[in-house]
């Protein structure tokens, strides 16, 4: 008894991972970070690489606080 994964699920997962990887690669290259690393890590899983990139590399929360005068 084999359980097959529907083709649509595989296509959706591949699209999500490719989109995430391309975003991380381009944004890291634009901001002079290690873009090959982030592009490859973005292919492995979602959404954790994007969250780690935005929080720890881009430090988006620190920038928000600086704009508010804190």
PyMOL Python script that loads the backbone (N, CA, C, O; Angstrom):
from pymol import cmd

cmd.read_pdbstr("""\
ATOM      1  N   UNK A   1       0.842  -1.164   0.000  1.00  0.00           N
ATOM      2  CA  UNK A   1       0.000   0.000   0.000  1.00  0.00           C
ATOM      3  C   UNK A   1       0.896   1.240   0.000  1.00  0.00           C
ATOM      4  O   UNK A   1       1.468   1.597   1.030  1.00  0.00           O
ATOM      5  N   UNK A   2       1.014   1.886  -1.144  1.00  0.00           N
ATOM      6  CA  UNK A   2       1.878   3.058  -1.206  1.00  0.00           C
ATOM      7  C   UNK A   2       1.039   4.330  -1.232  1.00  0.00           C
ATOM      8  O   UNK A   2       0.007   4.412  -1.897  1.00  0.00           O
ATOM      9  N   UNK A   3       1.513   5.298  -0.496  1.00  0.00           N
ATOM     10  CA  UNK A   3       0.843   6.599  -0.472  1.00  0.00           C
ATOM     11  C   UNK A   3       1.651   7.537  -1.358  1.00  0.00           C
ATOM     12  O   UNK A   3       2.821   7.810  -1.090  1.00  0.00           O
ATOM     13  N   UNK A   4       1.027   8.015  -2.391  1.00  0.00           N
ATOM     14  CA  UNK A   4       1.714   8.912  -3.308  1.00  0.00           C
ATOM     15  C   UNK A   4       1.361  10.361  -2.980  1.00  0.00           C
ATOM     16  O   UNK A   4       0.228  10.683  -2.623  1.00  0.00           O
ATOM     17  N   UNK A   5       2.353  11.208  -3.112  1.00  0.00           N
ATOM     18  CA  UNK A   5       2.139  12.635  -2.910  1.00  0.00           C
ATOM     19  C   UNK A   5       1.635  13.215  -4.227  1.00  0.00           C
ATOM     20  O   UNK A   5       2.237  12.985  -5.276  1.00  0.00           O
ATOM     21  N   UNK A   6       0.545  13.960  -4.181  1.00  0.00           N
ATOM     22  CA  UNK A   6       0.022  14.549  -5.419  1.00  0.00           C
ATOM     23  C   UNK A   6       1.051  15.494  -6.065  1.00  0.00           C
ATOM     24  O   UNK A   6       1.810  16.175  -5.374  1.00  0.00           O
ATOM     25  N   UNK A   7       1.053  15.516  -7.374  1.00  0.00           N
ATOM     26  CA  UNK A   7       1.996  16.337  -8.121  1.00  0.00           C
ATOM     27  C   UNK A   7       1.834  17.818  -7.774  1.00  0.00           C
ATOM     28  O   UNK A   7       2.827  18.543  -7.724  1.00  0.00           O
ATOM     29  N   UNK A   8       0.615  18.278  -7.534  1.00  0.00           N
ATOM     30  CA  UNK A   8       0.389  19.695  -7.211  1.00  0.00           C
ATOM     31  C   UNK A   8       1.099  20.095  -5.932  1.00  0.00           C
ATOM     32  O   UNK A   8       1.619  21.207  -5.842  1.00  0.00           O
ATOM     33  N   UNK A   9       1.133  19.219  -4.945  1.00  0.00           N
ATOM     34  CA  UNK A   9       1.823  19.520  -3.692  1.00  0.00           C
ATOM     35  C   UNK A   9       3.315  19.689  -3.950  1.00  0.00           C
ATOM     36  O   UNK A   9       3.934  20.612  -3.422  1.00  0.00           O
ATOM     37  N   UNK A  10       3.884  18.826  -4.740  1.00  0.00           N
ATOM     38  CA  UNK A  10       5.316  18.909  -5.064  1.00  0.00           C
ATOM     39  C   UNK A  10       5.607  20.194  -5.817  1.00  0.00           C
ATOM     40  O   UNK A  10       6.601  20.862  -5.530  1.00  0.00           O
ATOM     41  N   UNK A  11       4.770  20.553  -6.766  1.00  0.00           N
ATOM     42  CA  UNK A  11       4.969  21.781  -7.546  1.00  0.00           C
ATOM     43  C   UNK A  11       4.885  23.010  -6.648  1.00  0.00           C
ATOM     44  O   UNK A  11       5.696  23.927  -6.783  1.00  0.00           O
ATOM     45  N   UNK A  12       3.928  23.042  -5.746  1.00  0.00           N
ATOM     46  CA  UNK A  12       3.780  24.182  -4.834  1.00  0.00           C
ATOM     47  C   UNK A  12       4.989  24.307  -3.913  1.00  0.00           C
ATOM     48  O   UNK A  12       5.491  25.411  -3.699  1.00  0.00           O
ATOM     49  N   UNK A  13       5.459  23.196  -3.370  1.00  0.00           N
ATOM     50  CA  UNK A  13       6.629  23.221  -2.487  1.00  0.00           C
ATOM     51  C   UNK A  13       7.868  23.698  -3.245  1.00  0.00           C
ATOM     52  O   UNK A  13       8.639  24.503  -2.724  1.00  0.00           O
ATOM     53  N   UNK A  14       8.060  23.212  -4.460  1.00  0.00           N
ATOM     54  CA  UNK A  14       9.212  23.639  -5.269  1.00  0.00           C
ATOM     55  C   UNK A  14       9.132  25.133  -5.564  1.00  0.00           C
ATOM     56  O   UNK A  14      10.147  25.827  -5.494  1.00  0.00           O
ATOM     57  N   UNK A  15       7.947  25.641  -5.893  1.00  0.00           N
ATOM     58  CA  UNK A  15       7.791  27.068  -6.165  1.00  0.00           C
ATOM     59  C   UNK A  15       8.085  27.922  -4.929  1.00  0.00           C
ATOM     60  O   UNK A  15       8.728  28.966  -5.033  1.00  0.00           O
ATOM     61  N   UNK A  16       7.621  27.484  -3.779  1.00  0.00           N
ATOM     62  CA  UNK A  16       7.881  28.222  -2.535  1.00  0.00           C
ATOM     63  C   UNK A  16       9.375  28.264  -2.239  1.00  0.00           C
ATOM     64  O   UNK A  16       9.917  29.320  -1.914  1.00  0.00           O
ATOM     65  N   UNK A  17      10.042  27.113  -2.351  1.00  0.00           N
ATOM     66  CA  UNK A  17      11.475  27.061  -2.053  1.00  0.00           C
ATOM     67  C   UNK A  17      12.299  27.863  -3.054  1.00  0.00           C
ATOM     68  O   UNK A  17      13.258  28.531  -2.669  1.00  0.00           O
ATOM     69  N   UNK A  18      11.939  27.805  -4.327  1.00  0.00           N
ATOM     70  CA  UNK A  18      12.675  28.568  -5.341  1.00  0.00           C
ATOM     71  C   UNK A  18      12.476  30.074  -5.147  1.00  0.00           C
ATOM     72  O   UNK A  18      13.424  30.849  -5.271  1.00  0.00           O
ATOM     73  N   UNK A  19      11.261  30.478  -4.846  1.00  0.00           N
ATOM     74  CA  UNK A  19      10.991  31.896  -4.611  1.00  0.00           C
ATOM     75  C   UNK A  19      11.771  32.401  -3.410  1.00  0.00           C
ATOM     76  O   UNK A  19      12.375  33.472  -3.465  1.00  0.00           O
ATOM     77  N   UNK A  20      11.762  31.642  -2.330  1.00  0.00           N
ATOM     78  CA  UNK A  20      12.506  32.017  -1.137  1.00  0.00           C
ATOM     79  C   UNK A  20      13.993  32.090  -1.429  1.00  0.00           C
ATOM     80  O   UNK A  20      14.656  33.042  -1.017  1.00  0.00           O
ATOM     81  N   UNK A  21      14.524  31.113  -2.125  1.00  0.00           N
ATOM     82  CA  UNK A  21      15.948  31.077  -2.430  1.00  0.00           C
ATOM     83  C   UNK A  21      16.373  32.254  -3.299  1.00  0.00           C
ATOM     84  O   UNK A  21      17.413  32.867  -3.057  1.00  0.00           O
ATOM     85  N   UNK A  22      15.573  32.566  -4.308  1.00  0.00           N
ATOM     86  CA  UNK A  22      15.893  33.692  -5.188  1.00  0.00           C
ATOM     87  C   UNK A  22      15.835  35.008  -4.420  1.00  0.00           C
ATOM     88  O   UNK A  22      16.698  35.867  -4.601  1.00  0.00           O
ATOM     89  N   UNK A  23      14.827  35.175  -3.567  1.00  0.00           N
ATOM     90  CA  UNK A  23      14.741  36.388  -2.759  1.00  0.00           C
ATOM     91  C   UNK A  23      15.962  36.536  -1.856  1.00  0.00           C
ATOM     92  O   UNK A  23      16.570  37.605  -1.801  1.00  0.00           O
ATOM     93  N   UNK A  24      16.320  35.465  -1.146  1.00  0.00           N
ATOM     94  CA  UNK A  24      17.468  35.537  -0.246  1.00  0.00           C
ATOM     95  C   UNK A  24      18.755  35.824  -1.007  1.00  0.00           C
ATOM     96  O   UNK A  24      19.566  36.636  -0.563  1.00  0.00           O
ATOM     97  N   UNK A  25      18.950  35.171  -2.143  1.00  0.00           N
ATOM     98  CA  UNK A  25      20.150  35.377  -2.945  1.00  0.00           C
ATOM     99  C   UNK A  25      20.263  36.829  -3.404  1.00  0.00           C
ATOM    100  O   UNK A  25      21.307  37.457  -3.227  1.00  0.00           O
ATOM    101  N   UNK A  26      19.196  37.363  -3.990  1.00  0.00           N
ATOM    102  CA  UNK A  26      19.245  38.719  -4.521  1.00  0.00           C
ATOM    103  C   UNK A  26      19.377  39.773  -3.423  1.00  0.00           C
ATOM    104  O   UNK A  26      20.130  40.735  -3.571  1.00  0.00           O
ATOM    105  N   UNK A  27      18.645  39.591  -2.323  1.00  0.00           N
ATOM    106  CA  UNK A  27      18.707  40.570  -1.240  1.00  0.00           C
ATOM    107  C   UNK A  27      20.058  40.533  -0.538  1.00  0.00           C
ATOM    108  O   UNK A  27      20.601  41.578  -0.181  1.00  0.00           O
ATOM    109  N   UNK A  28      20.600  39.347  -0.338  1.00  0.00           N
ATOM    110  CA  UNK A  28      21.916  39.245   0.306  1.00  0.00           C
ATOM    111  C   UNK A  28      22.998  39.840  -0.596  1.00  0.00           C
ATOM    112  O   UNK A  28      23.926  40.480  -0.101  1.00  0.00           O
ATOM    113  N   UNK A  29      22.892  39.641  -1.896  1.00  0.00           N
ATOM    114  CA  UNK A  29      23.877  40.221  -2.808  1.00  0.00           C
ATOM    115  C   UNK A  29      23.769  41.743  -2.810  1.00  0.00           C
ATOM    116  O   UNK A  29      24.783  42.439  -2.843  1.00  0.00           O
ATOM    117  N   UNK A  30      22.557  42.253  -2.774  1.00  0.00           N
ATOM    118  CA  UNK A  30      22.343  43.702  -2.760  1.00  0.00           C
ATOM    119  C   UNK A  30      22.920  44.337  -1.497  1.00  0.00           C
ATOM    120  O   UNK A  30      23.415  45.463  -1.544  1.00  0.00           O
ATOM    121  N   UNK A  31      22.863  43.629  -0.373  1.00  0.00           N
ATOM    122  CA  UNK A  31      23.317  44.158   0.912  1.00  0.00           C
ATOM    123  C   UNK A  31      24.704  43.666   1.314  1.00  0.00           C
ATOM    124  O   UNK A  31      25.096  43.798   2.473  1.00  0.00           O
ATOM    125  N   UNK A  32      25.444  43.102   0.371  1.00  0.00           N
ATOM    126  CA  UNK A  32      26.828  42.650   0.592  1.00  0.00           C
ATOM    127  C   UNK A  32      26.967  41.618   1.707  1.00  0.00           C
ATOM    128  O   UNK A  32      27.868  41.696   2.542  1.00  0.00           O
ATOM    129  N   UNK A  33      26.049  40.647   1.701  1.00  0.00           N
ATOM    130  CA  UNK A  33      26.158  39.520   2.618  1.00  0.00           C
ATOM    131  C   UNK A  33      26.575  38.296   1.822  1.00  0.00           C
ATOM    132  O   UNK A  33      26.720  38.376   0.602  1.00  0.00           O
ATOM    133  N   UNK A  34      26.765  37.195   2.472  1.00  0.00           N
ATOM    134  CA  UNK A  34      27.192  35.957   1.814  1.00  0.00           C
ATOM    135  C   UNK A  34      26.020  35.384   1.010  1.00  0.00           C
ATOM    136  O   UNK A  34      25.274  34.538   1.502  1.00  0.00           O
ATOM    137  N   UNK A  35      25.870  35.854  -0.225  1.00  0.00           N
ATOM    138  CA  UNK A  35      24.654  35.554  -0.997  1.00  0.00           C
ATOM    139  C   UNK A  35      24.555  34.111  -1.448  1.00  0.00           C
ATOM    140  O   UNK A  35      23.451  33.571  -1.511  1.00  0.00           O
ATOM    141  N   UNK A  36      25.681  33.458  -1.767  1.00  0.00           N
ATOM    142  CA  UNK A  36      25.589  32.042  -2.170  1.00  0.00           C
ATOM    143  C   UNK A  36      25.100  31.176  -1.010  1.00  0.00           C
ATOM    144  O   UNK A  36      24.285  30.274  -1.203  1.00  0.00           O
ATOM    145  N   UNK A  37      25.592  31.450   0.168  1.00  0.00           N
ATOM    146  CA  UNK A  37      25.151  30.698   1.350  1.00  0.00           C
ATOM    147  C   UNK A  37      23.649  30.838   1.547  1.00  0.00           C
ATOM    148  O   UNK A  37      22.950  29.843   1.737  1.00  0.00           O
ATOM    149  N   UNK A  38      23.148  32.072   1.502  1.00  0.00           N
ATOM    150  CA  UNK A  38      21.728  32.295   1.746  1.00  0.00           C
ATOM    151  C   UNK A  38      20.868  31.725   0.637  1.00  0.00           C
ATOM    152  O   UNK A  38      19.765  31.248   0.901  1.00  0.00           O
ATOM    153  N   UNK A  39      21.343  31.762  -0.597  1.00  0.00           N
ATOM    154  CA  UNK A  39      20.599  31.169  -1.698  1.00  0.00           C
ATOM    155  C   UNK A  39      20.463  29.670  -1.558  1.00  0.00           C
ATOM    156  O   UNK A  39      19.397  29.113  -1.818  1.00  0.00           O
ATOM    157  N   UNK A  40      21.539  29.010  -1.146  1.00  0.00           N
ATOM    158  CA  UNK A  40      21.509  27.553  -0.970  1.00  0.00           C
ATOM    159  C   UNK A  40      20.681  27.170   0.248  1.00  0.00           C
ATOM    160  O   UNK A  40      19.895  26.224   0.196  1.00  0.00           O
ATOM    161  N   UNK A  41      20.855  27.896   1.337  1.00  0.00           N
ATOM    162  CA  UNK A  41      20.079  27.601   2.550  1.00  0.00           C
ATOM    163  C   UNK A  41      18.588  27.792   2.279  1.00  0.00           C
ATOM    164  O   UNK A  41      17.763  27.072   2.841  1.00  0.00           O
ATOM    165  N   UNK A  42      18.234  28.751   1.429  1.00  0.00           N
ATOM    166  CA  UNK A  42      16.834  28.984   1.095  1.00  0.00           C
ATOM    167  C   UNK A  42      16.194  27.836   0.347  1.00  0.00           C
ATOM    168  O   UNK A  42      14.969  27.719   0.330  1.00  0.00           O
ATOM    169  N   UNK A  43      17.003  26.977  -0.280  1.00  0.00           N
ATOM    170  CA  UNK A  43      16.464  25.819  -0.999  1.00  0.00           C
ATOM    171  C   UNK A  43      16.139  24.643  -0.083  1.00  0.00           C
ATOM    172  O   UNK A  43      15.454  23.708  -0.498  1.00  0.00           O
ATOM    173  N   UNK A  44      16.616  24.681   1.138  1.00  0.00           N
ATOM    174  CA  UNK A  44      16.506  23.524   2.023  1.00  0.00           C
ATOM    175  C   UNK A  44      15.143  23.438   2.707  1.00  0.00           C
ATOM    176  O   UNK A  44      14.511  22.381   2.707  1.00  0.00           O
ATOM    177  N   UNK A  45      14.692  24.547   3.289  1.00  0.00           N
ATOM    178  CA  UNK A  45      13.421  24.523   4.013  1.00  0.00           C
ATOM    179  C   UNK A  45      12.793  25.908   4.001  1.00  0.00           C
ATOM    180  O   UNK A  45      13.451  26.893   3.666  1.00  0.00           O
ATOM    181  N   UNK A  46      11.550  25.978   4.358  1.00  0.00           N
ATOM    182  CA  UNK A  46      10.845  27.260   4.439  1.00  0.00           C
ATOM    183  C   UNK A  46      10.028  27.263   5.722  1.00  0.00           C
ATOM    184  O   UNK A  46       9.586  26.191   6.137  1.00  0.00           O
ATOM    185  N   UNK A  47       9.811  28.340   6.343  1.00  0.00           N
ATOM    186  CA  UNK A  47      10.228  29.720   6.144  1.00  0.00           C
ATOM    187  C   UNK A  47      11.387  30.135   7.036  1.00  0.00           C
ATOM    188  O   UNK A  47      11.735  31.316   7.063  1.00  0.00           O
ATOM    189  N   UNK A  48      11.998  29.210   7.765  1.00  0.00           N
ATOM    190  CA  UNK A  48      13.016  29.560   8.747  1.00  0.00           C
ATOM    191  C   UNK A  48      14.220  30.311   8.170  1.00  0.00           C
ATOM    192  O   UNK A  48      14.662  31.270   8.803  1.00  0.00           O
ATOM    193  N   UNK A  49      14.777  29.942   7.019  1.00  0.00           N
ATOM    194  CA  UNK A  49      15.911  30.723   6.503  1.00  0.00           C
ATOM    195  C   UNK A  49      15.572  32.198   6.268  1.00  0.00           C
ATOM    196  O   UNK A  49      16.398  33.073   6.526  1.00  0.00           O
ATOM    197  N   UNK A  50      14.385  32.468   5.789  1.00  0.00           N
ATOM    198  CA  UNK A  50      13.983  33.859   5.560  1.00  0.00           C
ATOM    199  C   UNK A  50      13.849  34.599   6.888  1.00  0.00           C
ATOM    200  O   UNK A  50      14.276  35.747   7.005  1.00  0.00           O
ATOM    201  N   UNK A  51      13.266  33.954   7.875  1.00  0.00           N
ATOM    202  CA  UNK A  51      13.135  34.592   9.191  1.00  0.00           C
ATOM    203  C   UNK A  51      14.489  34.855   9.819  1.00  0.00           C
ATOM    204  O   UNK A  51      14.719  35.945  10.344  1.00  0.00           O
ATOM    205  N   UNK A  52      15.393  33.882   9.778  1.00  0.00           N
ATOM    206  CA  UNK A  52      16.740  34.080  10.318  1.00  0.00           C
ATOM    207  C   UNK A  52      17.471  35.192   9.583  1.00  0.00           C
ATOM    208  O   UNK A  52      18.145  36.011  10.209  1.00  0.00           O
ATOM    209  N   UNK A  53      17.346  35.228   8.272  1.00  0.00           N
ATOM    210  CA  UNK A  53      18.013  36.255   7.481  1.00  0.00           C
ATOM    211  C   UNK A  53      17.511  37.645   7.860  1.00  0.00           C
ATOM    212  O   UNK A  53      18.303  38.561   8.081  1.00  0.00           O
ATOM    213  N   UNK A  54      16.197  37.795   7.931  1.00  0.00           N
ATOM    214  CA  UNK A  54      15.638  39.105   8.236  1.00  0.00           C
ATOM    215  C   UNK A  54      15.919  39.554   9.665  1.00  0.00           C
ATOM    216  O   UNK A  54      16.145  40.739   9.910  1.00  0.00           O
ATOM    217  N   UNK A  55      15.906  38.621  10.604  1.00  0.00           N
ATOM    218  CA  UNK A  55      16.093  38.996  12.012  1.00  0.00           C
ATOM    219  C   UNK A  55      17.564  39.168  12.368  1.00  0.00           C
ATOM    220  O   UNK A  55      17.929  40.163  12.995  1.00  0.00           O
ATOM    221  N   UNK A  56      18.418  38.220  11.983  1.00  0.00           N
ATOM    222  CA  UNK A  56      19.799  38.234  12.441  1.00  0.00           C
ATOM    223  C   UNK A  56      20.777  38.885  11.476  1.00  0.00           C
ATOM    224  O   UNK A  56      21.779  39.449  11.916  1.00  0.00           O
ATOM    225  N   UNK A  57      20.519  38.827  10.181  1.00  0.00           N
ATOM    226  CA  UNK A  57      21.453  39.411   9.218  1.00  0.00           C
ATOM    227  C   UNK A  57      21.038  40.835   8.886  1.00  0.00           C
ATOM    228  O   UNK A  57      21.848  41.757   8.986  1.00  0.00           O
ATOM    229  N   UNK A  58      19.808  41.018   8.500  1.00  0.00           N
ATOM    230  CA  UNK A  58      19.335  42.362   8.143  1.00  0.00           C
ATOM    231  C   UNK A  58      18.972  43.185   9.379  1.00  0.00           C
ATOM    232  O   UNK A  58      18.937  44.413   9.307  1.00  0.00           O
ATOM    233  N   UNK A  59      18.701  42.532  10.506  1.00  0.00           N
ATOM    234  CA  UNK A  59      18.367  43.178  11.782  1.00  0.00           C
ATOM    235  C   UNK A  59      17.224  44.172  11.624  1.00  0.00           C
ATOM    236  O   UNK A  59      17.351  45.347  11.970  1.00  0.00           O
ATOM    237  N   UNK A  60      16.096  43.678  11.092  1.00  0.00           N
ATOM    238  CA  UNK A  60      14.980  44.563  10.799  1.00  0.00           C
ATOM    239  C   UNK A  60      14.367  45.176  12.059  1.00  0.00           C
ATOM    240  O   UNK A  60      13.861  46.296  12.008  1.00  0.00           O
ATOM    241  N   UNK A  61      14.403  44.467  13.181  1.00  0.00           N
ATOM    242  CA  UNK A  61      13.804  45.011  14.400  1.00  0.00           C
ATOM    243  C   UNK A  61      14.632  46.160  14.955  1.00  0.00           C
ATOM    244  O   UNK A  61      14.074  47.117  15.493  1.00  0.00           O
ATOM    245  N   UNK A  62      15.936  46.082  14.836  1.00  0.00           N
ATOM    246  CA  UNK A  62      16.793  47.160  15.302  1.00  0.00           C
ATOM    247  C   UNK A  62      16.565  48.424  14.474  1.00  0.00           C
ATOM    248  O   UNK A  62      16.546  49.527  15.019  1.00  0.00           O
ATOM    249  N   UNK A  63      16.393  48.270  13.171  1.00  0.00           N
ATOM    250  CA  UNK A  63      16.131  49.425  12.311  1.00  0.00           C
ATOM    251  C   UNK A  63      14.782  50.066  12.610  1.00  0.00           C
ATOM    252  O   UNK A  63      14.648  51.288  12.543  1.00  0.00           O
ATOM    253  N   UNK A  64      13.808  49.271  12.931  1.00  0.00           N
ATOM    254  CA  UNK A  64      12.487  49.828  13.248  1.00  0.00           C
ATOM    255  C   UNK A  64      12.581  50.676  14.505  1.00  0.00           C
ATOM    256  O   UNK A  64      12.004  51.763  14.564  1.00  0.00           O
ATOM    257  N   UNK A  65      13.306  50.189  15.520  1.00  0.00           N
ATOM    258  CA  UNK A  65      13.449  50.942  16.760  1.00  0.00           C
ATOM    259  C   UNK A  65      14.235  52.228  16.551  1.00  0.00           C
ATOM    260  O   UNK A  65      13.919  53.239  17.177  1.00  0.00           O
ATOM    261  N   UNK A  66      15.248  52.223  15.695  1.00  0.00           N
ATOM    262  CA  UNK A  66      16.023  53.422  15.437  1.00  0.00           C
ATOM    263  C   UNK A  66      15.193  54.489  14.725  1.00  0.00           C
ATOM    264  O   UNK A  66      15.382  55.684  14.956  1.00  0.00           O
ATOM    265  N   UNK A  67      14.281  54.061  13.867  1.00  0.00           N
ATOM    266  CA  UNK A  67      13.440  55.021  13.165  1.00  0.00           C
ATOM    267  C   UNK A  67      12.443  55.695  14.111  1.00  0.00           C
ATOM    268  O   UNK A  67      12.024  56.829  13.880  1.00  0.00           O
ATOM    269  N   UNK A  68      12.073  54.990  15.170  1.00  0.00           N
ATOM    270  CA  UNK A  68      11.125  55.553  16.128  1.00  0.00           C
ATOM    271  C   UNK A  68      11.804  56.424  17.169  1.00  0.00           C
ATOM    272  O   UNK A  68      11.127  56.979  18.034  1.00  0.00           O
ATOM    273  N   UNK A  69      13.121  56.558  17.110  1.00  0.00           N
ATOM    274  CA  UNK A  69      13.841  57.397  18.045  1.00  0.00           C
ATOM    275  C   UNK A  69      14.269  56.711  19.316  1.00  0.00           C
ATOM    276  O   UNK A  69      14.701  57.388  20.249  1.00  0.00           O
ATOM    277  N   UNK A  70      14.170  55.389  19.399  1.00  0.00           N
ATOM    278  CA  UNK A  70      14.585  54.640  20.603  1.00  0.00           C
ATOM    279  C   UNK A  70      16.020  54.231  20.484  1.00  0.00           C
ATOM    280  O   UNK A  70      16.558  53.594  21.390  1.00  0.00           O
TER     281      UNK A  70
END
""", "prot")
cmd.dss("prot")
cmd.show_as("cartoon", "prot")
cmd.util.cbc("prot")
cmd.orient("prot")
